[in-house]
Amino acid sequence: MLMKDLILQGLVRKIPPNNARAKSLHEMSLQTLKVMLGLSITKENASMVFRELYECLRQDIEAVGYRKGLKFENHESLKVFLEEVLSNKLMATDFDRYRKIRNGINYYGDKVSVETAAQAAKDIPTYLKELPAE
């Protein structure tokens, strides 16, 4: 699906750029990231750490959207935004994979391995640095 189709379907809305909201989301993302990276990942907390790391990435992608005057109505739209607008196919692919894992945690009670959470703890800070700051 293309960004123009998502806009036509109302899954992405054009809005006035909102730098204040973008800044707030970005700051929250960094705070959560700092806390999550400060934890030792264990079998007991791997799913929670993974979910929060995913949220850091999602919040920062949404922050970029707010700076560009876009509001996303679902997480799938963020993948298209990453691919089409930010031209980052690798991040889009990983984000979508992480989204599916996160959905498994939230909606089905799936467990995440320590290894999966540890990989996210490696990947997500790198992706956050790749997102445009302004």
N, C-alpha and C positions, 0 to 999 in steps of 0.2 A: 504494500500500500504506500501511496505517496502522501507527503505532507499536505498537498492541496486537497486530496481526498479526505484526509482527516479533518481539515478545516470545514469542508463542505458538510461532513457528517456531524459536525459539532463536537468532535472528540478533541480538537485543539481549537482554542478560541484566540483571536487576535484581540489584544487589550493594549491600553497605553503602557509603555514600559514602566516597571515598578521597581526602581533601584532599592528602595527601603526594604521591601519584602525580600528581594534577592539577597541583600546584605544579611538580613535576619536569618534566612534559611542557610546561607553559607556559614554564618557564625555557629548556628546550632549544629550543623554538620561537623564542623571542626571540633566542637566541644565533645560531641558524642564519639567521634573518631578517637580523640585523645583518651577518653575513658576506656573504650573498647581495646585499644592497643596497649593499654596499661594492664590489662587482665591476662592472666595465664589461661590459655584455652584448655578446657578439660572436657571430658565426655559429658559432664553434667551441664556445662554452660555453652557448649559449642553451637547449639541451635540459636540460643539467645544472642550470642556474639555475632553470629552470621547475620541474623535478622537485622540487628542494629547497624552493622557495617553496610548492608544493602541500603538501609534507610539513609545513611550518610551520602552514598552515591546518588540515590534518587533525589534527595533534597538539593544537592549541588547541581544536578542536571536541571531541576525545576528552577533553581535560582538563575541559571543561564537563560532559560526560557523567559523568565520575568524581565530580565534585562533587555531581551530582544522583543518584548511585547507579545509573548505567547503564554497561554495557560493551558495546561494539559488536564484532560478529564479522566485519563486512565494511564496506567504504567506502560502499556504496550505502545502508546504514542511516543513515549520517550525514546524507545528504540529507533523509531523512524526519524525522530529529531537528531539523534546521534549520527545515524547513517547519512541522512540527506542534508541537514543543515550544518552539522559540525564535521561531516566527512570522516567519521571515525568508526569504521566498520568493525574493527576488533573490539572496541569498547561496547558497541551496540550488541554484538554477539554475546559477549560476556555478561553484559547487563541483562539481556533477555534470559540467559541461562540462570543467572542469579535470581531473577524475578520468579522464575518457575520454582526454584528451590525454596525461596521465601514463601511463595504461595503454598507449597507443600507443608511448610512449618505452620503457617498461620491457619490454614483451612483444613488440613488433614492430620495435623499432629505429627508430621514426619520428623525424624531426628536427622541431624547433620553430624557427620563425622568430624573429629578433631582436625583431620587433614583438610577437609573441605573448608572449614572455618579458618584454618591457618592460611590456606591459599587465598581466600578472600581478604584476610588481613594483610597479605602481601600485595595483592592486585589493586584493591580499592584505593589505598593512599596514592598509588601511582596514577590511577585514573583521575583522581581528584586534582592532581597537579597538571594533568593534560587539559582539563576543562578551562575555557577562557575565563579569566578573572573579571574582565569588563567588556 
